[in-house]
Amino acid sequence: MEKRFGLPTAIAMVVGIVIGSGVFIKGGKVLSLTGGNMMQAVLVVGIVGLICIICSLVFAELGSKYEKVNGIVDYAEAALGSKYAYYVGWFMTTIYTPSLSAILAYFSALFFCVLFGIPGIDFAAQSLSPQIVGIGAGFLMIGYCINALSPKLAGKLQVSMTVIKLIPLALMGIVGTIVGLKNGSVQQVLNYVNTAEYTAVPGGFFSAIVAFAFAYEGWILATSINSELKNAKRNLPIALISGALFCTLIYALYIFSMSSVGSVETILGTWPLGETLPKIAFSNVFGNTIGTIVLAFVTVSCLGTMNGLIMGSCRSMYSISCRGLGPKPEFYGDIDKQNNFVIKSSIIGMAIAGFWYAWDAVLWWAGPDMLGNLHNCMWIAWEPDEIAIITLYAMYIPMFIGLMVKCKEFNFFKRFILPAMGVACCLFMVYSCCVGKGMKQVVGFLIFFAIVMLIGAFCERGKPSPSNNTKE
């Protein structure tokens, strides 16, 4: 590809890809999981940011050797070959991208309901309104329809929504912190850990790390620009470090600015999703009118992140099929001539996302980790978006080890030390998931994961042989 991007553009792209709606969604949850310990919550932001920097640098080094790579499936193929790349692509197609798209449709509906005063979730009464379920399903279907029928419009929406999502972060992060320091509410929140009311949440710190990984997710996509980056070996690591540090700083400022609320009890009262915390904080700093406007920006930000994931989901089955892999590659790898897009792949993406939305509504929202009024089985109570992200970290580990084996021309630090640090980071994320979520949820998900991978194995074995799909 043409070397079209310089360092400033690369940094801006990293920031634009990484920063999403996760901080608005998971910010209140992190504060609740740390029991209102503000400094511990900020530490969570820093730790997850450092892990993302280290792991992205490993992929940057892999990309410097294989400049054709363009995303996680290509990185997997470069490190371990086409078979492992297929299973990574199958996971991305069936679990990762559609489950995150589904949960973001729900979160978008959650903020939409708060914005317009529509009944959503009542944790005291353990009830989930049909309105929020219907609105979320509508957002999901509209998102897939726009991406499938008008991909150019979807791209333009993504650019505008990227700008919109930075406005509330910058406003609250800077102004909220200044206001909180000036009126003393920051000190009041910081002193909460020294009061008799403070109670540490067992495993809460590790659970908070798992939860906040959602806010940084997308960094792997930032590594795919290396083939179009001028002096990629120098500029990509600089862009990744600079961009991730900026994201970490603005995330930490935003989380810290929540102390402008002044009352830790109010913060904890937004548990477990924290969907009302942004409106409370923004209204406290800027007044009700501006606070409501900024909350509208937060809602649009969630929709923008959902749109970005749907863009990937629409192309996921195609990314497998174009390699001659998966179920009916000649069918799902077809590009529609009318709009020059992968309509069949998009339909599969929407169907799988619909499955995950139904799973969330029946097994998670009404399960023991949320409302608990439908069932009480922790084996199926895992939160799909969070545990899918940690699963992807686990899938990085063989890739990092593959780099150690294959990249013999690298110096000792790049070949062994940096990948070893990446492996350690991934293992820490897996450990945090086991401690924070509990082994029942982890084992329950692994059983589900194994079933999905077995289906993928069956589809791979059923693919036509290369001799039947290639011409001399």
Sequence and secondary structure as in RCSB ss.txt:
>XXXX:A:sequence
MEKRFGLPTAIAMVVGIVIGSGVFIKGGKVLSLTGGNMMQAVLVVGIVGLICIICSLVFAELGSKYEKVNGIVDY
AEAALGSKYAYYVGWFMTTIYTPSLSAILAYFSALFFCVLFGIPGIDFAAQSLSPQIVGIGAGFLMIGYCINALS
PKLAGKLQVSMTVIKLIPLALMGIVGTIVGLKNGSVQQVLNYVNTAEYTAVPGGFFSAIVAFAFAYEGWILATSI
NSELKNAKRNLPIALISGALFCTLIYALYIFSMSSVGSVETILGTWPLGETLPKIAFSNVFGNTIGTIVLAFVTV
SCLGTMNGLIMGSCRSMYSISCRGLGPKPEFYGDIDKQNNFVIKSSIIGMAIAGFWYAWDAVLWWAGPDMLGNLH
NCMWIAWEPDEIAIITLYAMYIPMFIGLMVKCKEFNFFKRFILPAMGVACCLFMVYSCCVGKGMKQVVGFLIFFA
IVMLIGAFCERGKPSPSNNTKE
>XXXX:A:secstr
    B HHHHHHHHHHHH SSHHHHHHHHHHHHTTT HHHHHHHHHHHHHHHHHHHHHHHHHHHH TT  SHHHH
HHHHH HHHHHHHHHHIIIIIHHHHHHHHHHHHHHHHHHHHT   EETTTTEE HHHHHHHHHHHHHHHHHHHH 
HHHHHHHHHHHHHHHHHHHHIIIIIIHHHHHHHTHHHHHHGGGGSTT    TTHHHHHHHHHHHHHTTHHHHGGG
GGGBTTHHHHHHHHHHHHHHHHHHHHHHHHHHGGGG  HHHHHTTTTT TTHHHHHHHHHH HHHHHHHHHHHHH
HHHHHHHHHHHHHHHHHHHHHTTT SSSHHHHT  BTTTTB HHHHHHHHHHHHHHHHHIIIIITTSTTTT SS 
  GGG   HHHHHHHHHHHHHHHHHHHHHHH TTS HIIIIIHHHHHHHHHHHHHHHHHHHH HHHHHHHHHHHH
HHHHHHHHHHHTS  HHHH   
